Amino acid sequence: MSEFQMPQPDQKADFVRENFDKIAKKYDQFNDWNSFLLHRIWKNRLVKEIEKNLSGHLRVMDLCCGTGDISVRLEKSSFVAHVTCVDFSENMLEIAKTRLQVPAKQGRVYFEVGDATQLKNFQNSQFDVVSIGFGLRNVDNLPKALQEIYRILKPGGLFLNLDVGKVKNPFIRWIADFYFFKIVPILGYILWGGRNDMFDYLPVSSLSYPDQNRLQSLLEENGFQNVRYLNFVFGNAVLHISKKPL
């Protein structure tokens, strides 16, 4: 395992914000490298799950949107009327704005620098869907973030969360951990042109993040129903789908 030490809880938000700002321009390429492009398929599946479960002119929040990788997919979908993109890294949001061709699509897409645990500028029951891609494990208060997501969702609305998972098979888990903790940071260093704490943080942050079943339980404890998940690559990545009851 990496010798990197996670920031203290009261320092985590600042650490994540500052370091995502630093690597923003390299982040998409890093995701392509470390997932062998598979993250694109997983994100497509997230959008497909929305289409399977809801219809109409949906208002969607892409929370912890980063460079807008999921936001772009949502904005192109015929069933999405409006996308609100929220992230607390301003540099990530600037890239997302470019990718979504803002201001050309202003009115259909809205951006805000914000914290997933304090969505105070958004009303109760405002969105049909909230999505997060590889961002939930970066929040400094997971239950509070889930409560905020639940609050802003309309009754019957969907929350979809794509993030790292835990592999159950011991042999595959050993291979996955070796790759994630030893190889992935090196890929980041190569891309960055030197050492950067963020590429160590990303795998280490998975250690304290709930496994598939525990996150399902947390979602249920915070009011979500019909919670299920889809494993990708033996559980290295996982998509949780949950609903706010009517």
URQUIUR-V781638 format. One record per pair of residues at least 4 apart in sequence whose C-alpha atoms are under 6 Angstrom apart, sorted by the first residue. I is the first residue (numbers start at 1). J is the second residue. Records with the same first field share a line. If there is no record, write none. Layout:
# URQUIUR-V781638
I->J  J
This chain:
# URQUIUR-V781638
1->181
7->11  12
8->12
9->140
14->18
16->20
17->89
19->198
20->24
21->89  91
23->27
24->92
31->35
32->36  37
34->184
50->54
56->79
57->79  80  81
58->80  81  128
59->81  82  127  128
60->83  127  128  129  130
61->83  84  85  130
62->85  130  131  132
63->86  131  132
64->86  87  132  135
65->85  86  87
66->92
67->92  93  95  96
68->72  96
82->108  109
83->109
84->109  110  111
85->111
86->111  112  113  114
87->113  114
88->113  114  115
97->102
102->106
116->145
117->144  145
123->152
124->151  152
125->152  153  154
126->152  153  154
127->153  154
128->153  154  157
129->157  158  159
130->159
131->159  160  161
132->161
133->162
134->162  163
137->209
153->157
155->244  245  246
156->244  245  246
157->243  244
158->242  243
159->242
160->240  241
161->239  240
162->238  239
163->237  238
164->236  237  238
165->211  235  236  237  238
166->211  235  236
167->173  234  235  236
169->173
173->177
176->180
177->181
178->182
179->183
180->184
181->203
185->199  200
188->192  199
189->193  194  195
201->205
210->214  215
219->224
220->224
224->242  243  244
225->242  243
226->242
227->241  242
228->240  241
229->239  240  241
230->238  239
231->235  238
232->237  238
